[in-house]
C-alpha cells in the first residue's frame, strides 16, 4: 500500500555486501569507473581521480545501477591504496528527495545540486502523476553531501530527460578530473559530519589511513558489514504456521458447542434485544435481518450444529454480523460469502474520482483501497468522502480505507472541514507515542479519533476494512530483528487503540520495511492478532498487507534467506504460494508494474494469487485506468481482462 511514500532510511553499504555475498571474482586491477570491493568490504566507485567514492545507502546505489553484476573484487591492500574521495549522491532525474526535518521536496541535478520543487503541479509535470511515490528521505547526516541550487520555476526549468542523459556515470556527475579530486573540500572537515551516520556507531580507529576524516569513513563501512548478520537471523519459524491450518479445522469442529455458549454470553452483553427476540419467537426475522451470518448461529443453536461448522458463532454476535468478517484465511462478506479481493488502490481527492470507482467496477474489480486525501489544498469534506465510499459500496465492493497526505509545502495542513491541524504535529492519543514525521503512526490515529471518520466507517461498516497501520516508519533499522519487534509492538498498540476507540470492523496491518517484509508477518503475525478483542468464531479480526514489490534481486535474496534459510532466494510468486496461502489468517498482496517494485513479475504474482485464492490490490489507478508504466497496454489488458485479473473476480 502506498502512503505519501516518505520512506524510512535503509541500511548503509552493508546491505550491498550481503547482496553480493555469494559472488566470486578473481582479483583484478580496477580502472576508473569500476565498482570494487574486497571479500569483506562495502562497494566503492573508483573515480578518474584515483579515489574511491562511498554509496551512503542502497537507494543511492540503485539510482545508478540495477544490480551488483559489475562489481569487482580486489585485495584489501589495493583497496586501501585508494583514498576516500567523498560520498556518491543520487543520480539526477531518478528520484525526488527530502529530509525528515524539512518538508521541502527537491529534484537532484548534476554533482548533488538540489533544486526545490515548489508545488504539486510542478512535481507532477516533471515526474508524472505518481511523483509522490518517488520521494526518498535523505538522512540529515548525509544532507551535507548536497548543494542548494536555484528553485524550479517558470524561468528556471528542470529538464528531467536531459538530466538523465547527462548523468552517464558517477565521475561525469561529480565532474571528476584525472589526478585531481573535485571533492577535496569534502575530504576536509565535512567528513566528520556526513560519514558517521546515526544508525551506525563508530568502531575502533584501526584500519584508518590518511589522517583527518578518513578513519571515520573506513570505520563506518566496517560497521556496516557487522550488520549483515541480521539478515541471517530468524529463518526458524518460516512454516510453523502451516500446521495450524489443520489444527484450525479440527478446532472449528471440536469447539462448536463452546463457541455457541460464548455467543450467548457475548450476544447478551452486546445486543440483549436481539438475543431475546431470537429465543422467544422471532428466529426467522433474525435470520432475515442478519442474512447468512446470524442465520448460521441460530441454526446451530437450534438443530443444525453441523450445517456450517466454520461459522458457528460471533464472539460479538450483535455487532459483528453487520461487518466484513475474517474467518481463517478467508475474507467473508456479511452474507458469509468468501471474497477473494481483486481491485485497485486509488488516491481520492475529488468527488469526480467516483468515475474511477465506476470504471474499476465495470472492469470487474470487486474491491478497492481508497486513500482519503486530507490536505487542505484539496478541499475535501466528510460529505465528499461519503460520496466516494458510498459509490464503491453501491458496486458491492470490499473497501479498504487509508489516510493520505502529500502537501509538505504547506506543512501537511488538514482541511478545516476534516478537523484541521498540521498532520505531523497532531496530538497523539494517550499511550500511542509522539506524532511526528519521524514517527507518523500516532498521527494517523489522531485523525481516526475524529467523529466524522468514525461516522463514515460506521455508516458503511458492512463493506469496510480499516488500514489499522499503514506503511510503518519507525526508529530501528527495519530489516533487523529489532526493527521487526518495534513494528510488531506498534501494531499491537494500534489494534488495541482501535478496539478501545469502538471500531469493530476488520483491521489490516501493513508489514514492516515499507510493506515488503513477508517474513515479519510469518514470524510475528499470530502474536499480533492475539491482542485483538473483536473475534468471530474465535478468529481475531485482524489481517495483514504485504507489498510483493520484489522485482529487484536484493529482495529475493533477503527474504529467501529469512523464509527458507541459507543462501536461498524466493520470488514474489513463490512466496504467495509457499507462505501467503498457507497462513491461518488473510494476507492482502500489493502488486504493481513500476520498475523498482514488481516490474514484469506482476503476471506471475496475480496468476499464483488466483490459483491459491489470495486477495490482491493493484497500485494504482488514475484517469487512464490501471497504471502500468513498464509494460503499458499489455499489462492493462492482463490486469483487467484476464481470468487472473479483475475479469475473474467474483462479487
VENJOMO-V953165 format. One line per field, one symbol per residue. ss: DSSP state (H for helix, E for strand, C for the rest). phi: phi as a letter, one per 20 degrees, with the letter a starting at -180 (. if undefined). psi: psi as a letter, one per 20 degrees, with the letter a starting at -180 (. if undefined). A space follows every 50 residues. Layout:
# VENJOMO-V953165
ss = ???
phi = ???
psi = ???
This chain:
# VENJOMO-V953165
ss = CCCCCCCCCCCCCHHHHHHCCCCCCCCCCCCCCCEEECCCCCCEEECCCC EEEEECCHHHHHHHCCCCCCEEECCHHHHHCCEEEEEECCCCCCCEEEEC CEEEEEEEEHHHEEEEECCHHHHHHHHCCCHHHCEEECCHHHHHHCEECC CCCCCCCCCHHHHHHHCCCHHHHCCCECCECCCCCHHHHHHHHHCCCCCC CCCCCCCCCCCCCHHHHHHHHHHHHHHHHHHHCCCCCCCCCHHHHHHHHH HHHHCHHHHHHHHHHHHHHHCHHHHHHHHHCCHHHHHHHCCCHHHHHHHH HHCCCCCCHHHCCCCCHHHHCCCCEEECCEEECCCCCEECCEEEEEEECC HHHHHHHHHHHHCCCCEEEEEEECEHHHCCCHHHHHHHHHHHHHCCCEEE EEEECCCHHHCCEECHHHCCCEHHHCCCCCCCCCCCCCCCHHHHHHHHCC HHHHHHHHHCHHHEEEEEECCCCCCCCCCCHHHHHHHHHHHHHHHHHHHH CCCCCEEEEECCCCCCCHHHHHHHHHHHHCCCCCEECCEECEEEEEECCC CCHHHHHHHHHHHHCCCCCCCHHHHHHHCHHHCCCCEEEEEECCCCCCHH HHHHHHHHHHHCCCCEEEECEECCEECCCCCHHHHHHHHHHCCCCHHHCC C
phi = .cdfmfeffeffffgffffdgefccfgbffdfnfecbdfcdfecdeefem cddeefafffgffdcebdfefdecfffffffeffeqdfdgfgnececbdf ebffdceddgmmedcfefbffffffednfegfedddeeggfdfffdcedf ffbgdcecefffffffefaffffelfdfmcefdgfffdmfgfeedcffec ffdfegnfanmleggffffffffgffeffffeemefdgcfffffffffff fgffdgfffffffgfffffebgfffffffebefffffffelefeffffff fecefdgbfecfbdgdgfdffecgcddleddcffenffdefcbcdcedba fffffffffffffogdbbddeffefggelfcgfffggfffffffelefce dcdbbcefgdmlfegffeomnegecfffggndodfaffcegfffffffff gffgfffffdffcdceffbegfccdegfedffffffgfffgfffgffgff fnfdfgdddfffllneefgffffdgfffffefeecclnefecccdceeed gfffffffffffednmdfcbeffffgfecffdeebfcedecbcegedele egfffffffffdldfbcddbccfengecfedlfffgfffedeffeffefd c
psi = rpbjkoqqpaqbihghgghjhiqpqqpqpqrpiqpqraikrapqporijk qqppohrhgggiihqiajhjpqprrghhghioqpiaqprqppigqqqrqh jpiqpqqpaqkkppppohrhggghhgirhkhijkpqppqhhihiiqqpaq qpahimrongghgghhmhrhgghjlqqpippikhhhipfhhhgikmqhio qqaqjqirqiacihhhghgghghghhihhhhirkjhkgjhihhhhghghg gggijghghghhggghhhggmhgghghghfilhgghghgjchgihghghh hfhmijgmhilgrpgmhhgihjrqqoocjqppaiijpppopoaqppopjq hiihhggggghhiipjrqoooopiqhhikqrhhhhgggghgghhjkqpop prqpqhmhhkklpqqhijiaqogjjqoqqpjjapprhhmighgghhhiip hhhghgghhkhijpppnhoaoppahqpijrhhghggghghgghgghgggh ijpiqqqpoqrrlkiinhhhgggigghghhioioqpkioqlpaqppolmk hphghhgghggghirbkqrprgghhgghggijrjqqppppqakqhiehcj jhghghghgghjlpqqqpoapahjbppmhgjchhgghgghirhibhhjqq .
